[in-house]
Every structure is written in C-alpha cells, then in structure tokens.
C-alpha cells in the first residue's frame, strides 16, 4: 500500500471577520460551491511587475496570462451564487510596440460570466506615457472596470449611489429622485500608494479603497460574502471589514501576510460619494506624490521614468 502524502496546510490569516488564504485562487478548496455573493479584484499586471511568487500569472507570454486568469474566473464561477456579480479592474498594456487590449480579451474569452456593465475609472494623476511614446500617444487617464453577472442572471442586488443634485429645485421632472442624481459610470479617483505599503517596503500596486467601496455599495448588503482572488495588499478585506461584509481573499505570496494584517487594521471611513463625482469633485488632488513624483522628475531630466516600455 502506497504512502499517503499529507498536503501542507494553507497559511491563513483571520481577522475582524476577514479571511486571507495564501495560496492559488485557481483552486479555492476552502470555499464551498455557490457560497459567494460578490467578487472584486484587480489581476496582476502582465509582464510588468514581479509580485514575489514563482507561481504568479503575470509572467510568461500573453496567451498564457489570459489562460491562467480564465482558470481563476472559472473557479469564481464555481463558488459564486447564481445571482453573484464579478467585478474586474484591468488596464491595457503596450509591450514591444504592440498594444494589448486586456479588458477586451478577458470579455472575449470569458465563459459562464456575462458582461453586464463597464465602468470607467478616471485617474487624474495617472503617469504620462514613457519617453518612447510621450509625443506620439495620448496619456492614458483611465482603467476599465468590467462588471459580469453569473450566466447573465439579472436577479442581482443593486443600490445606486447618488450625489446631491445641484439644481434639483429647477428640475421639472416628476420622477426625480429626492436622494439626488446617479453618480454615473465614470468615477474620478486619484491613484496613490497607501502608507503601510510604503512604510513596510512592499512593491505592490493597490487599487484604491474608494473603488472597492463604490462597488460594494452597488452590489452587496451587510454580511454578504465578498471574495478577491488576487488580494495583493489586502485592500478588499480592509474595505469589507469597515462596511460589514464577510471578506475572503487569496494571495500567492505569504510574505504579504503582515501587510494584509496591517491593512485590515487600518482606520478608514467610507467616502462621501461626491468625492468620486467626475463633474464636481475637487481639483487639487492631482499633485504627483511618491513614485509619480520621481517619475515626473526623471521625465523633466529627459530620462525614461518608471515605466519605460520594454
């Protein structure tokens, strides 16, 4: 009789109603079928950043990258409830003078999940183009946020975030909403590097809390189960904890565990949605900071900046 090899236990962090598993989200053995209400994530960049794990999907050729992401989307399909929603924040990529429309390819190859909506994240302080393209391309100021529903099911939860209507008294419509106008599908959120990531010297890209909180407000209720298959620094669990959701995250690199813990413990308040309003939001928050400040300094000196195309 052959010897049974015991698989090593998955390193886990449980804190404030949130759970992080430090293993691959292509095999979420700790999550039951049809148990998750909502998914939100920003997958690893392709061929741009090293996230510190030999099993990360951002390396290798483009087709392999899309294939490995598809494995994760299919696993999300397995554990998602019939009315679950999957939200994916992703950007396009330019490599060796070729343009890769990653968002379009995710939609093209997706199985089971049906594209339901597309939200634009407008980034006012986004980095300019690398030197090779700075005078030949428009600066990219946005990223895609794709919204999918399982099997195209329209029986999902939905709450429309609203902001005060400036001229409500002058609006003659009988059906106007007393809570104000819809924030819309263009969100204005400056990019930044959270303090704990800088302090603890982690080189990871974190999508902003405001982006996560907006979609949790739209598609979930308190105590709903929220899962991020590419947890990274732990932003989703941080926001999930503050908003009273049950968060689950998968991250390949166990060295991120102290960072995820610190992020969950950070104090934070759900923003006033007016801050995300592309029409009337503040205009004084676009000053380059952190790596962006260094990038602009290099550009000014004629250098390549941080993200020179390779």
C-alpha contacts under 8 A as a table, 3 or more apart, distances in Angstrom:
res1	aa1	res2	aa2	distance
10	X	21	X	6.67
10	X	22	X	6.45
10	X	23	X	6.60
11	X	21	X	6.13
11	X	22	X	5.42
11	X	23	X	7.58
11	X	254	X	7.20
12	X	19	X	7.10
12	X	20	X	5.65
12	X	21	X	4.73
12	X	22	X	6.17
13	X	19	X	5.62
13	X	20	X	5.02
13	X	21	X	6.65
13	X	257	X	7.25
13	X	261	X	7.61
14	X	17	X	6.95
14	X	18	X	5.64
14	X	19	X	4.51
14	X	20	X	6.51
15	X	18	X	5.23
15	X	19	X	6.55
15	X	261	X	7.52
15	X	264	X	7.55
16	X	241	X	6.45
16	X	264	X	7.74
17	X	241	X	6.68
17	X	245	X	7.90
17	X	246	X	5.80
17	X	247	X	6.92
18	X	237	X	6.10
18	X	240	X	7.72
18	X	241	X	6.67
18	X	246	X	5.89
18	X	247	X	4.66
18	X	248	X	5.98
19	X	237	X	7.86
19	X	247	X	6.19
19	X	248	X	4.85
19	X	249	X	6.33
20	X	248	X	5.75
20	X	249	X	4.62
20	X	250	X	5.81
20	X	251	X	7.32
21	X	248	X	7.74
21	X	249	X	6.13
21	X	250	X	4.89
21	X	251	X	6.36
22	X	250	X	5.74
22	X	251	X	4.76
22	X	252	X	5.17
22	X	253	X	6.26
22	X	254	X	5.37
22	X	257	X	7.92
23	X	250	X	6.13
23	X	251	X	5.75
23	X	252	X	4.62
23	X	253	X	7.42
23	X	254	X	7.93
24	X	27	X	6.06
24	X	28	X	7.17
24	X	250	X	6.54
24	X	251	X	6.67
24	X	252	X	5.48
25	X	28	X	5.26
25	X	72	X	5.96
25	X	75	X	7.45
25	X	229	X	5.37
25	X	230	X	7.39
25	X	250	X	5.63
25	X	251	X	7.48
26	X	71	X	5.61
26	X	72	X	4.58
26	X	75	X	6.01
27	X	72	X	7.84
27	X	75	X	6.77
28	X	31	X	5.68
28	X	75	X	7.04
29	X	32	X	7.45
31	X	35	X	7.30
31	X	79	X	6.53
32	X	35	X	5.76
32	X	79	X	5.84
33	X	78	X	5.58
33	X	79	X	4.13
33	X	80	X	6.82
33	X	81	X	7.82
34	X	78	X	6.50
34	X	79	X	4.58
34	X	80	X	4.66
34	X	81	X	4.16
34	X	82	X	6.92
35	X	79	X	5.58
35	X	80	X	5.72
35	X	81	X	5.60
35	X	225	X	7.56
36	X	39	X	7.62
36	X	79	X	5.95
36	X	80	X	4.61
36	X	81	X	5.61
36	X	84	X	6.96
36	X	224	X	7.77
36	X	225	X	5.17
36	X	226	X	6.33
36	X	227	X	6.97
37	X	80	X	6.25
37	X	81	X	5.84
37	X	83	X	7.33
37	X	84	X	4.84
37	X	85	X	6.93
37	X	220	X	7.37
37	X	224	X	6.03
37	X	225	X	5.25
37	X	226	X	6.12
38	X	80	X	7.35
38	X	84	X	5.35
38	X	85	X	5.03
38	X	86	X	6.09
38	X	219	X	7.35
38	X	220	X	7.01
38	X	224	X	7.73
38	X	225	X	6.51
38	X	226	X	4.88
38	X	227	X	6.40
39	X	76	X	7.71
39	X	84	X	7.74
39	X	85	X	6.19
39	X	86	X	4.62
39	X	87	X	5.95
39	X	226	X	5.66
39	X	227	X	4.83
39	X	228	X	5.79
39	X	229	X	7.87
40	X	86	X	5.97
40	X	87	X	4.61
40	X	88	X	5.95
40	X	89	X	7.92
40	X	212	X	7.39
40	X	226	X	7.54
40	X	227	X	6.55
40	X	228	X	5.35
40	X	229	X	7.89
40	X	236	X	7.64
41	X	87	X	6.51
41	X	88	X	5.29
41	X	89	X	6.28
41	X	228	X	5.17
41	X	229	X	6.48
41	X	230	X	5.99
41	X	231	X	7.16
41	X	236	X	7.89
42	X	88	X	5.78
42	X	89	X	4.74
42	X	90	X	6.05
42	X	207	X	7.16
42	X	230	X	6.60
43	X	69	X	7.86
43	X	88	X	7.56
43	X	89	X	7.37
43	X	90	X	6.90
43	X	230	X	5.78
44	X	49	X	7.81
44	X	57	X	7.04
44	X	58	X	5.53
44	X	230	X	7.38
45	X	48	X	5.87
45	X	49	X	6.33
45	X	58	X	5.68
46	X	49	X	7.43
46	X	57	X	7.76
46	X	58	X	4.37
46	X	59	X	6.35
46	X	62	X	7.36
46	X	65	X	6.91
46	X	93	X	7.62
47	X	58	X	5.55
47	X	59	X	5.21
47	X	60	X	7.13
48	X	58	X	7.52
49	X	58	X	7.45
50	X	53	X	7.77
50	X	58	X	7.72
51	X	56	X	7.06
51	X	203	X	7.58
51	X	204	X	6.78
51	X	253	X	7.60
52	X	56	X	7.81
52	X	253	X	6.44
53	X	56	X	5.44
53	X	252	X	6.49
53	X	253	X	5.57
55	X	252	X	7.40
56	X	59	X	6.80
56	X	252	X	7.10
57	X	60	X	7.60
57	X	64	X	8.00
57	X	65	X	5.75
57	X	68	X	6.27
57	X	69	X	7.39
58	X	65	X	6.11
59	X	65	X	7.09
60	X	64	X	6.42
60	X	65	X	6.73
61	X	64	X	5.43
61	X	65	X	6.36
62	X	65	X	5.03
62	X	66	X	6.39
63	X	66	X	5.22
63	X	67	X	6.12
64	X	67	X	4.97
64	X	68	X	6.11
65	X	68	X	5.33
65	X	69	X	6.30
66	X	69	X	5.13
66	X	70	X	6.18
66	X	105	X	7.74
66	X	106	X	7.10
67	X	70	X	5.06
67	X	71	X	6.56
68	X	71	X	5.21
68	X	72	X	6.81
69	X	72	X	5.19
69	X	73	X	6.39
70	X	73	X	4.98
70	X	74	X	6.12
70	X	106	X	7.94
70	X	109	X	7.57
70	X	110	X	6.86
71	X	74	X	5.21
71	X	75	X	6.32
72	X	75	X	5.04
72	X	76	X	6.22
72	X	229	X	7.31
73	X	76	X	4.99
73	X	77	X	6.20
73	X	110	X	7.68
74	X	77	X	4.85
74	X	78	X	6.38
74	X	111	X	7.32
74	X	112	X	7.83
75	X	78	X	5.04
75	X	79	X	6.51
76	X	79	X	5.32
76	X	80	X	5.78
76	X	229	X	8.00
77	X	80	X	5.19
77	X	112	X	7.12
77	X	113	X	7.26
77	X	150	X	7.01
80	X	83	X	7.86
80	X	84	X	5.63
80	X	150	X	7.73
81	X	84	X	5.01
81	X	150	X	7.91
82	X	150	X	6.13
82	X	151	X	7.80
82	X	153	X	7.21
83	X	149	X	6.95
83	X	150	X	6.20
83	X	153	X	5.88
83	X	154	X	7.21
83	X	155	X	5.74
83	X	156	X	4.99
83	X	157	X	7.98
84	X	149	X	6.16
84	X	150	X	5.91
84	X	156	X	6.50
85	X	147	X	7.03
85	X	148	X	5.70
85	X	149	X	4.67
85	X	150	X	6.46
85	X	156	X	7.23
85	X	219	X	7.38
86	X	113	X	7.88
86	X	147	X	5.87
86	X	148	X	4.99
86	X	149	X	6.25
86	X	150	X	7.80
87	X	145	X	6.64
87	X	146	X	5.56
87	X	147	X	4.61
87	X	148	X	6.28
88	X	144	X	7.99
88	X	145	X	5.50
88	X	146	X	5.10
88	X	147	X	6.65
89	X	143	X	7.06
89	X	144	X	5.72
89	X	145	X	4.31
89	X	146	X	6.37
90	X	102	X	7.21
90	X	103	X	6.16
90	X	143	X	6.13
90	X	144	X	5.45
90	X	145	X	6.43
90	X	146	X	7.94
91	X	101	X	7.85
91	X	102	X	6.63
91	X	103	X	6.70
91	X	142	X	7.95
91	X	143	X	4.99
91	X	144	X	6.00
92	X	99	X	7.50
92	X	100	X	5.81
92	X	101	X	4.86
92	X	102	X	5.12
92	X	103	X	6.68
92	X	143	X	7.76
93	X	99	X	6.00
93	X	100	X	5.09
93	X	101	X	6.71
93	X	102	X	7.06
94	X	97	X	6.29
94	X	98	X	5.52
94	X	99	X	4.46
94	X	100	X	5.95
94	X	309	X	7.17
95	X	98	X	5.30
95	X	99	X	6.54
95	X	100	X	7.63
95	X	309	X	6.22
95	X	310	X	6.20
96	X	309	X	6.97
96	X	310	X	5.83
101	X	104	X	5.50
101	X	105	X	6.40
102	X	105	X	5.10
102	X	106	X	6.15
103	X	106	X	5.17
103	X	107	X	6.43
103	X	144	X	6.89
103	X	146	X	7.63
104	X	107	X	5.21
104	X	108	X	6.11
105	X	108	X	4.84
105	X	109	X	6.07
106	X	109	X	5.42
106	X	110	X	5.88
107	X	110	X	5.26
107	X	115	X	6.85
110	X	113	X	6.31
110	X	114	X	7.58
111	X	114	X	7.63
112	X	150	X	6.25
112	X	151	X	5.21
113	X	148	X	5.70
113	X	149	X	5.57
113	X	150	X	4.66
113	X	151	X	5.34
113	X	152	X	6.66
114	X	148	X	5.17
114	X	149	X	5.45
114	X	150	X	6.35
114	X	151	X	5.88
114	X	152	X	4.98
115	X	118	X	7.97
115	X	146	X	7.14
115	X	147	X	6.00
115	X	148	X	4.40
115	X	149	X	6.65
115	X	152	X	7.53
116	X	146	X	7.92
116	X	147	X	5.54
116	X	148	X	5.06
116	X	149	X	6.24
116	X	152	X	7.29
117	X	146	X	6.28
117	X	147	X	4.95
117	X	148	X	6.94
118	X	144	X	6.96
118	X	145	X	5.78
118	X	146	X	4.77
118	X	147	X	5.88
118	X	185	X	7.50
119	X	144	X	6.30
119	X	145	X	4.97
119	X	146	X	6.44
119	X	147	X	7.67
119	X	185	X	4.82
119	X	186	X	5.97
119	X	187	X	7.64
120	X	142	X	6.51
120	X	143	X	6.12
120	X	144	X	5.27
120	X	145	X	6.04
120	X	185	X	6.18
120	X	186	X	4.72
120	X	187	X	6.26
121	X	142	X	5.32
121	X	143	X	5.21
121	X	144	X	6.29
121	X	145	X	6.85
121	X	186	X	5.95
121	X	187	X	4.97
121	X	188	X	6.21
121	X	189	X	6.90
122	X	141	X	5.84
122	X	142	X	4.42
122	X	143	X	6.79
122	X	186	X	6.60
122	X	187	X	5.74
122	X	188	X	4.81
122	X	189	X	6.34
122	X	190	X	7.81
123	X	126	X	5.38
123	X	141	X	5.15
123	X	142	X	5.44
123	X	143	X	7.77
123	X	188	X	6.15
123	X	189	X	5.62
123	X	190	X	5.04
123	X	191	X	6.30
124	X	141	X	6.27
124	X	188	X	7.16
124	X	189	X	7.25
124	X	190	X	5.68
124	X	191	X	7.95
124	X	286	X	6.08
125	X	141	X	7.65
125	X	190	X	5.81
125	X	191	X	6.55
125	X	285	X	8.00
125	X	286	X	4.83
125	X	287	X	6.99
125	X	288	X	6.61
126	X	140	X	7.08
126	X	141	X	5.59
126	X	142	X	7.88
126	X	190	X	7.60
126	X	191	X	6.84
127	X	139	X	7.61
127	X	140	X	7.70
127	X	292	X	6.56
127	X	295	X	7.69
128	X	134	X	6.99
128	X	139	X	5.19
128	X	140	X	7.05
129	X	132	X	7.81
129	X	133	X	5.80
129	X	134	X	4.82
129	X	137	X	7.23
129	X	138	X	7.54
129	X	139	X	5.45
129	X	140	X	7.26
130	X	133	X	5.62
130	X	134	X	5.70
130	X	304	X	6.17
130	X	305	X	6.55
130	X	306	X	7.98
130	X	307	X	6.18
130	X	308	X	4.91
130	X	309	X	6.44
131	X	134	X	5.06
131	X	135	X	7.87
131	X	299	X	7.35
131	X	302	X	7.88
131	X	303	X	7.37
131	X	304	X	5.34
131	X	305	X	7.41
131	X	308	X	6.80
132	X	135	X	7.87
132	X	304	X	7.94
132	X	308	X	7.44
132	X	309	X	7.29
133	X	136	X	4.93
133	X	137	X	5.65
134	X	137	X	6.04
134	X	138	X	7.58
134	X	139	X	7.51
135	X	138	X	7.98
148	X	152	X	7.60
149	X	152	X	5.06
149	X	153	X	5.89
149	X	154	X	7.28
149	X	156	X	7.87
150	X	153	X	5.74
153	X	156	X	7.08
156	X	219	X	7.24
157	X	218	X	7.65
157	X	219	X	5.14
157	X	220	X	6.16
157	X	221	X	7.88
158	X	218	X	5.20
158	X	219	X	4.75
158	X	220	X	7.12
159	X	217	X	6.52
159	X	218	X	4.60
159	X	219	X	6.45
160	X	182	X	6.66
160	X	183	X	7.97
160	X	217	X	7.91
160	X	218	X	5.78
161	X	182	X	6.13
161	X	183	X	6.00
161	X	214	X	7.64
161	X	217	X	7.19
161	X	218	X	6.71
161	X	273	X	7.20
162	X	179	X	6.55
162	X	180	X	5.59
162	X	181	X	5.30
162	X	182	X	4.49
162	X	183	X	5.19
162	X	273	X	7.15
163	X	179	X	7.23
163	X	180	X	5.24
163	X	181	X	5.59
163	X	182	X	6.45
163	X	183	X	6.02
163	X	273	X	6.33
163	X	274	X	5.84
163	X	277	X	7.88
164	X	179	X	6.67
164	X	180	X	4.40
164	X	181	X	6.31
165	X	168	X	5.22
165	X	180	X	4.73
165	X	181	X	5.44
167	X	170	X	5.44
167	X	171	X	6.54
168	X	171	X	5.11
168	X	180	X	7.68
169	X	172	X	7.87
171	X	176	X	7.71
173	X	176	X	5.65
176	X	180	X	7.77
177	X	180	X	5.55
177	X	181	X	6.84
183	X	186	X	7.90
183	X	187	X	7.95
183	X	273	X	7.53
183	X	274	X	7.99
183	X	276	X	7.87
183	X	277	X	6.14
184	X	187	X	7.49
186	X	277	X	7.86
186	X	278	X	6.61
187	X	276	X	5.30
187	X	277	X	6.20
187	X	278	X	6.02
188	X	275	X	7.63
188	X	276	X	4.81
188	X	277	X	6.04
188	X	278	X	5.10
188	X	281	X	7.56
189	X	208	X	7.71
189	X	210	X	7.27
189	X	211	X	7.47
189	X	275	X	7.84
189	X	276	X	5.92
190	X	285	X	7.16
190	X	286	X	6.83
191	X	207	X	7.68
191	X	208	X	6.92
192	X	208	X	7.50
192	X	289	X	7.56
192	X	290	X	7.90
193	X	197	X	6.80
193	X	198	X	6.99
193	X	205	X	7.42
193	X	206	X	6.93
193	X	290	X	7.27
194	X	197	X	5.52
194	X	198	X	6.74
194	X	206	X	7.60
195	X	198	X	5.24
195	X	199	X	5.94
196	X	199	X	4.89
196	X	200	X	5.78
196	X	259	X	7.14
196	X	262	X	7.14
196	X	263	X	7.08
197	X	200	X	5.40
197	X	201	X	5.92
197	X	202	X	5.21
197	X	203	X	7.31
197	X	204	X	7.45
197	X	233	X	7.54
197	X	259	X	7.10
198	X	201	X	4.99
198	X	202	X	6.40
198	X	203	X	7.96
199	X	202	X	7.99
200	X	259	X	7.25
204	X	232	X	6.99
204	X	233	X	6.88
205	X	232	X	7.77
205	X	233	X	7.81
206	X	232	X	7.16
206	X	233	X	6.31
206	X	235	X	6.89
207	X	211	X	7.19
207	X	212	X	7.90
207	X	235	X	7.19
208	X	211	X	5.50
208	X	212	X	6.85
208	X	235	X	7.30
209	X	212	X	5.22
209	X	213	X	6.06
209	X	235	X	6.23
209	X	236	X	7.42
209	X	239	X	6.33
210	X	213	X	5.12
210	X	214	X	6.09
210	X	270	X	7.46
210	X	271	X	6.69
210	X	276	X	7.86
211	X	214	X	5.34
211	X	215	X	6.73
212	X	215	X	5.51
212	X	216	X	6.24
212	X	235	X	7.86
212	X	236	X	6.43
212	X	239	X	6.93
213	X	216	X	5.01
213	X	217	X	6.03
213	X	239	X	6.31
213	X	240	X	7.92
213	X	243	X	7.86
213	X	270	X	6.83
214	X	217	X	5.17
214	X	218	X	6.30
215	X	218	X	4.84
215	X	219	X	6.04
215	X	220	X	7.89
216	X	219	X	5.49
216	X	220	X	5.26
216	X	221	X	7.74
216	X	240	X	7.92
217	X	220	X	6.02
217	X	221	X	7.44
220	X	224	X	6.25
221	X	224	X	5.66
221	X	245	X	7.45
222	X	243	X	6.97
222	X	244	X	5.21
222	X	245	X	5.23
223	X	244	X	5.90
223	X	245	X	4.50
223	X	246	X	5.66
224	X	245	X	5.28
224	X	246	X	5.92
225	X	245	X	6.18
225	X	246	X	4.70
225	X	247	X	5.91
225	X	248	X	7.45
226	X	240	X	7.34
226	X	245	X	6.70
226	X	246	X	5.99
226	X	247	X	4.81
226	X	248	X	6.13
227	X	247	X	5.83
227	X	248	X	4.62
227	X	249	X	5.57
228	X	231	X	5.42
228	X	236	X	6.65
228	X	247	X	7.95
228	X	248	X	6.37
228	X	249	X	4.74
228	X	250	X	6.48
229	X	249	X	5.73
229	X	250	X	4.89
229	X	251	X	7.12
230	X	249	X	7.04
230	X	250	X	5.77
230	X	251	X	5.71
231	X	234	X	5.34
231	X	235	X	7.36
231	X	236	X	7.04
231	X	249	X	5.26
231	X	250	X	5.45
231	X	251	X	5.18
232	X	235	X	7.74
232	X	251	X	5.94
232	X	256	X	7.32
232	X	260	X	7.87
233	X	256	X	6.74
233	X	259	X	6.18
233	X	260	X	5.43
233	X	263	X	7.26
234	X	237	X	5.44
234	X	238	X	6.29
234	X	249	X	7.64
234	X	259	X	7.50
234	X	260	X	4.73
234	X	261	X	7.89
234	X	263	X	6.15
234	X	264	X	7.00
235	X	238	X	5.09
235	X	239	X	6.29
235	X	260	X	7.93
235	X	263	X	6.79
235	X	264	X	7.68
236	X	239	X	5.31
236	X	240	X	5.92
236	X	247	X	7.44
236	X	249	X	7.81
237	X	240	X	4.88
237	X	241	X	6.00
237	X	247	X	5.39
237	X	248	X	6.97
237	X	249	X	7.07
237	X	264	X	6.20
238	X	241	X	5.37
238	X	242	X	6.56
238	X	263	X	5.88
238	X	264	X	4.21
238	X	265	X	7.28
238	X	266	X	7.35
239	X	242	X	5.19
239	X	243	X	6.13
239	X	264	X	7.87
240	X	243	X	5.18
240	X	244	X	6.05
240	X	245	X	4.86
240	X	246	X	6.55
240	X	247	X	5.68
241	X	244	X	5.29
241	X	245	X	5.94
241	X	246	X	7.09
241	X	247	X	7.08
241	X	264	X	7.14
242	X	245	X	7.78
242	X	268	X	7.23
242	X	269	X	7.32
242	X	270	X	7.70
243	X	270	X	7.61
251	X	254	X	7.23
251	X	256	X	7.93
253	X	256	X	5.90
253	X	257	X	8.00
254	X	257	X	5.51
255	X	258	X	7.12
256	X	259	X	5.22
256	X	260	X	6.14
257	X	260	X	5.14
257	X	261	X	6.18
258	X	261	X	5.12
258	X	262	X	6.17
259	X	262	X	5.06
259	X	263	X	6.10
260	X	263	X	5.08
260	X	264	X	6.22
261	X	264	X	5.30
261	X	265	X	6.36
262	X	265	X	5.17
262	X	266	X	6.30
263	X	266	X	5.18
271	X	275	X	7.05
272	X	275	X	5.90
272	X	276	X	7.95
273	X	276	X	5.43
273	X	277	X	6.75
274	X	277	X	5.03
274	X	280	X	7.30
274	X	281	X	6.29
275	X	281	X	5.25
275	X	282	X	7.07
276	X	281	X	6.38
277	X	280	X	5.72
277	X	281	X	5.21
278	X	281	X	5.87
282	X	285	X	6.89
283	X	286	X	6.94
284	X	287	X	7.24
288	X	292	X	5.22
288	X	293	X	4.81
288	X	296	X	7.71
289	X	292	X	5.37
289	X	293	X	4.71
289	X	294	X	7.91
290	X	293	X	5.41
290	X	294	X	6.76
291	X	294	X	5.11
291	X	295	X	6.09
291	X	306	X	7.73
292	X	295	X	4.82
292	X	296	X	6.19
293	X	296	X	5.31
293	X	297	X	6.26
294	X	297	X	5.02
294	X	298	X	6.28
294	X	305	X	7.61
294	X	306	X	7.92
295	X	298	X	5.24
295	X	299	X	6.26
295	X	305	X	4.63
295	X	306	X	5.54
296	X	299	X	4.97
296	X	300	X	6.14
296	X	305	X	7.01
297	X	300	X	5.14
297	X	301	X	6.48
297	X	305	X	7.93
298	X	301	X	5.11
298	X	302	X	6.26
298	X	303	X	4.82
298	X	304	X	6.58
298	X	305	X	5.17
299	X	302	X	5.04
299	X	303	X	5.23
299	X	304	X	6.34
299	X	305	X	5.69
300	X	303	X	7.37
304	X	307	X	7.38
304	X	308	X	5.45
305	X	308	X	6.17
